[in-house]
Amino acid sequence: MIIAITVFPLVIVAGNTLLSVVPANVYGYAATAGYALSKADAGSVTAMDLTNPVLLVAVSTVLGAVFGMASGKLAGVLGK
């Protein structure tokens, strides 16, 4: 029941074009909640430092996407 209550707003905001990909919204929520629950000293979501689980997950997701793009470009160059 609690998961449905916390995921419900993610589905509602999907009407906004920027937030229209519901699986990505749920993945971001799950990654942040999973990280925050797995660490005893995860910090607060309002902290403006590297103890903030939302900030850490966002930074790691962006870095993962950049490395994925670079890997794809490198594979394309090596495959020619």
C-alpha positions as CSV (number, residue, x, y, z in Angstrom):
1,M,0.0,0.0,0.0
2,I,2.8,2.4,0.9
3,I,4.5,1.8,-2.5
4,A,1.3,2.6,-4.3
5,I,0.9,5.8,-2.4
6,T,4.5,6.9,-3.2
7,V,4.4,5.9,-6.9
8,F,1.0,7.4,-7.5
9,P,2.3,11.0,-7.8
10,L,4.9,9.8,-10.3
11,V,2.2,8.5,-12.6
12,I,0.1,11.7,-12.1
13,V,3.0,14.0,-13.2
14,A,3.4,11.9,-16.3
15,G,1.0,14.4,-18.0
16,N,3.9,16.8,-18.1
17,T,6.0,16.3,-21.3
18,L,9.3,16.4,-19.4
19,L,8.2,13.7,-16.9
20,S,6.1,11.6,-19.4
21,V,8.3,8.4,-19.2
22,V,6.7,6.6,-16.2
23,P,9.2,3.6,-16.1
24,A,12.1,6.1,-15.9
25,N,10.4,7.9,-13.1
26,V,9.8,4.7,-11.2
27,Y,13.4,3.6,-11.8
28,G,14.7,6.9,-10.4
29,Y,12.5,6.6,-7.4
30,A,13.5,3.0,-6.8
31,A,17.2,3.7,-7.2
32,T,17.0,6.6,-4.8
33,A,14.9,4.8,-2.2
34,G,17.0,1.7,-2.5
35,Y,20.3,3.6,-2.0
36,A,18.8,5.5,1.0
37,L,17.5,2.4,2.6
38,S,20.7,0.4,2.1
39,K,23.0,2.9,3.8
40,A,22.6,3.7,7.5
41,D,24.3,7.0,7.0
42,A,22.7,8.0,3.7
43,G,21.9,11.5,4.9
44,S,18.9,13.6,4.3
45,V,17.2,14.4,1.0
46,T,17.5,18.1,2.0
47,A,21.3,18.0,2.5
48,M,23.2,19.9,-0.1
49,D,26.3,17.7,0.0
50,L,27.3,14.2,-1.1
51,T,25.3,12.5,1.6
52,N,22.1,13.4,-0.2
53,P,20.9,10.1,-1.8
54,V,18.9,12.0,-4.5
55,L,22.0,13.9,-5.6
56,L,24.2,10.8,-5.6
57,V,21.7,8.8,-7.7
58,A,21.2,11.7,-10.1
59,V,25.0,12.2,-10.6
60,S,25.6,8.5,-11.0
61,T,22.8,8.2,-13.5
62,V,24.1,11.1,-15.6
63,L,27.7,9.7,-15.5
64,G,26.4,6.3,-16.4
65,A,24.6,7.8,-19.4
66,V,27.7,9.7,-20.5
67,F,29.9,6.6,-20.2
68,G,27.3,4.6,-22.1
69,M,27.3,7.2,-25.0
70,A,31.1,7.2,-25.1
71,S,31.1,3.4,-25.2
72,G,28.7,3.4,-28.1
73,K,30.8,5.9,-30.0
74,L,34.0,4.0,-29.3
75,A,32.3,0.7,-30.5
76,G,31.2,2.5,-33.7
77,V,34.7,3.8,-34.4
78,L,36.3,0.4,-33.7
79,G,33.7,-1.5,-35.7
80,K,34.5,0.4,-39.0
